[in-house]
């Protein structure tokens, strides 16, 4: 018999996946765990599931179809992250001005 709060697990995992997807991005989700949860996530994050918008959005961003792969292994793969240094160049003078909600932006750089 299923626990009375089992549905809560599905709602929680769906929100967790959505949050991580929007925080980190990606076009492929590999999931392991109980069959019911894996199948639920695969169904929800399909092109005809509840999260069709998210699936299409990530597919467009990464220019690859969004896929959910079910894994039976216990192995967790490391994330593939790249970092590049940004900024740090302090030469010159910079002035920026933003008029709030308008589409007008002004900036000046003196070298």
Secondary structure, 3 states (H helix, E strand, C coil): CCCCCHHHHHHHHHHHHHHHHHHHCCCEEEECCCHHHHHHHHHHCCCCCCCHHHHHHHHHHHCCCCEEEECCCCCCCCCCCCCCCCCCCCCCEEEEEECCCCCCEEEEEEC
